[in-house]
Amino acid sequence: LAATMASLTARIARNVTTAGAIGVVGDVSTQLYEHRERGANFEFDGARSARLAVYRCAQAPVVDACWRGFDVLVTHVSRTIIAVPSPLAVVAKVALDQALLMPPFVSLFFLSQGYLEGKTLEECRARLRSEFIPTAKTAIPFWCAAHCVTFGLPVPLEYRVLWGSCANVAYVALLSAMTSQPEGARGDDGTD
């Protein structure tokens, strides 16, 4: 039991540390890009990076536990109910991730970031209402593709959160690029 607890503690510490650190690196990169695109001098927003790090650190152990649960669930179903081939198992895990994790994580992101920015609950809710659908429209195709790697390629369990954190840097950069375009250059849903 002690060895199991030590292993679990080490895994959580690794996931929290890498998710937070990679989140900060990604946010700093995004801030540099945003300021370059706007032609302004770079002024680092450390509070923004810290808010993102708090969210990513809190999210990492939950994501790890859920993904491991998906592995167990899909493996159990594939062995006992139907003989699900590996590609279908990957699709099932990606679908579980997008159906069960994406909506609450996107919601918690907007609510937590607004709260940490000092906004009222109503302001946080208003931001969530206005941003959820455009964010989901970008998140679903991006994360379905990224999670084909997460669940389909031999990414060792202990590196899944690291991989997800790295993919999140690309995702945040994509969102940043979309939102930094002039209003007339974007489509009705905030995309090209």
C-alpha positions in Angstrom: 0.0 0.0 0.0 2.8 2.4 0.8 4.5 1.8 -2.5 1.2 2.4 -4.4 0.6 5.6 -2.5 4.1 6.8 -3.2 3.7 6.0 -6.9 0.3 7.8 -7.0 1.8 10.8 -5.2 4.7 10.9 -7.6 2.4 10.7 -10.6 0.2 13.5 -9.3 3.2 15.7 -8.6 4.6 15.1 -12.0 1.3 15.8 -13.8 0.6 18.9 -11.7 4.2 20.2 -12.3 4.3 19.6 -16.0 0.8 20.8 -16.7 1.4 24.0 -14.7 4.9 24.7 -16.2 3.9 23.9 -19.8 0.7 26.0 -19.3 2.8 29.0 -18.3 5.3 28.5 -21.2 2.4 28.3 -23.6 0.7 31.4 -22.1 3.9 33.4 -22.3 4.4 32.4 -25.9 0.8 33.3 -26.6 1.2 36.7 -25.0 4.3 37.3 -27.1 2.3 36.4 -30.2 -0.7 38.5 -29.3 1.5 41.6 -28.6 3.5 41.1 -31.8 0.3 40.8 -33.8 -1.1 44.0 -32.3 2.1 45.9 -32.8 2.4 46.8 -29.1 5.4 46.5 -26.9 5.4 43.3 -24.9 4.2 43.7 -21.3 4.1 40.4 -19.6 0.8 39.7 -17.7 2.1 37.5 -14.9 -1.3 37.3 -13.2 -2.8 35.9 -16.4 -0.1 33.2 -16.5 -0.6 32.4 -12.8 -4.4 32.0 -13.3 -3.8 29.6 -16.1 -1.2 27.7 -14.1 -3.7 27.3 -11.2 -6.4 26.0 -13.5 -4.0 23.6 -15.3 -2.5 22.3 -12.0 -6.0 21.6 -10.6 -7.1 20.0 -13.9 -4.2 17.6 -14.4 -4.9 15.0 -11.7 -8.6 14.9 -12.7 -7.8 14.4 -16.4 -5.3 11.7 -15.5 -7.8 9.8 -13.3 -10.6 10.1 -15.9 -8.3 8.9 -18.8 -7.3 5.9 -16.7 -11.0 5.3 -16.0 -11.7 5.4 -19.7 -9.0 2.8 -20.3 -10.5 0.5 -17.7 -14.1 1.1 -18.9 -13.4 0.6 -22.7 -11.1 -2.4 -22.0 -13.8 -4.0 -19.9 -16.6 -3.3 -22.4 -14.5 -4.5 -25.3 -13.6 -7.7 -23.6 -17.0 -8.6 -22.2 -19.7 -7.1 -24.4 -18.3 -6.8 -27.9 -15.0 -7.5 -29.4 -14.0 -3.8 -30.0 -11.0 -3.5 -32.2 -8.3 -1.1 -31.2 -9.3 1.7 -33.5 -12.9 1.6 -32.2 -11.5 1.6 -28.6 -9.6 4.8 -29.5 -12.8 6.4 -30.9 -14.7 5.4 -27.8 -12.1 7.0 -25.5 -12.1 10.2 -27.6 -15.9 10.3 -27.5 -15.9 9.8 -23.8 -13.4 12.6 -23.3 -15.3 15.0 -25.5 -18.8 14.1 -24.1 -17.9 13.9 -20.4 -14.8 16.1 -19.9 -14.9 18.9 -22.5 -18.2 20.6 -21.4 -17.4 20.8 -17.7 -13.7 21.7 -18.3 -14.5 24.5 -20.7 -17.2 25.7 -18.3 -14.8 25.6 -15.3 -12.1 27.3 -17.3 -14.3 30.4 -18.0 -15.8 30.4 -14.5 -12.5 30.0 -12.7 -10.6 32.5 -14.8 -13.3 35.1 -14.4 -13.4 34.5 -10.7 -9.6 34.8 -10.4 -9.8 38.0 -12.4 -12.1 39.4 -9.8 -15.3 39.3 -11.8 -18.7 38.7 -10.2 -20.5 35.4 -10.6 -22.9 37.0 -13.0 -20.1 38.4 -15.1 -18.4 34.9 -15.1 -21.7 33.3 -16.2 -22.2 35.9 -19.0 -18.7 35.2 -20.3 -19.4 31.5 -20.2 -22.6 31.9 -22.1 -21.0 34.0 -24.8 -17.8 31.9 -25.2 -18.8 28.3 -24.6 -20.2 27.5 -28.1 -17.4 29.2 -30.1 -14.8 27.5 -27.9 -16.5 24.1 -28.2 -16.6 24.5 -32.0 -12.9 24.8 -32.0 -12.2 22.4 -29.1 -14.0 19.4 -30.5 -12.2 18.9 -33.8 -8.8 19.9 -32.3 -9.1 17.6 -29.3 -10.6 14.7 -31.3 -7.5 14.8 -33.5 -5.1 15.3 -30.5 -6.7 12.5 -28.5 -6.3 10.1 -31.4 -2.7 10.4 -30.4 -3.4 10.4 -26.7 -5.3 7.1 -26.8 -4.2 5.6 -30.1 -0.4 5.9 -30.2 1.7 4.2 -27.6 1.9 7.3 -25.4 2.8 5.7 -22.0 0.2 6.4 -19.3 2.7 8.5 -17.3 3.2 10.8 -20.2 -0.4 11.4 -21.3 -0.9 14.5 -19.3 2.5 15.8 -20.5 1.3 15.2 -24.1 -2.0 16.8 -23.4 -0.3 19.8 -21.9 1.9 20.2 -25.0 -1.2 19.8 -27.3 -2.9 22.5 -25.1 -0.1 25.0 -26.0 -1.0 24.5 -29.7 -4.7 24.7 -28.9 -4.4 28.0 -26.9 -2.2 29.4 -29.7 -5.0 28.5 -32.2 -7.6 30.2 -30.0 -5.4 33.2 -29.6 -4.8 33.5 -33.3 -8.5 33.3 -34.0 -9.5 35.8 -31.4 -6.7 38.3 -32.3 -8.0 38.6 -35.9 -9.9 41.8 -36.8 -13.6 41.3 -36.3 -14.4 41.6 -40.0 -11.8 38.8 -40.9 -13.6 36.2 -38.8 -16.6 34.2 -39.7 -19.9 34.3 -37.8 -18.7 31.6 -35.4 -15.3 33.3 -34.6 -13.4 31.2 -37.2 -12.1 31.9 -40.7 
